[in-house]
Amino acid sequence: MQRSLEQRMAIKFCVKLEKTAAEAITMLKKAFGVDCLSDRQIFRWHKAFAEGQEDVNDENRAGRPSTSSSDDNVKRVRDLLNTDRRLSVRLISETLDITKTIVHEIVLSL
């Protein structure tokens, strides 16, 4: 989150310097490397700032917020993995009643 906020500020700076979106992409890729936003996201933010948007924060989204990877679920997955490191994502998902994709994200973040 913090990394993308920095990049949006950099994109806004590029717009103020009248750099094109292509020039901004080149500069951001050089500065942020593999952590760089996608080209599509850079184009989208560049266009928004060029049209006068000032806020670098994301707009609020409609819908229910994701709570699946909450601290409680992370703790539950960690505790289960501490008992047996060979458990599969599918088995953890079934045991804890959490979707496989969320379990996979949690395991990768541990």
Protein Blocks (a to p, Z undefined) as FASTA:
>chain_A
ZZmmmmmmmmmmmmmnopafklmmmmmmmmnmmmpccfklmmmmmmmmmnopabfbdcdd
edjddfklgmklmmmmmmmmmmomkbcfklmmmmnopafklmmmmmmmZZ
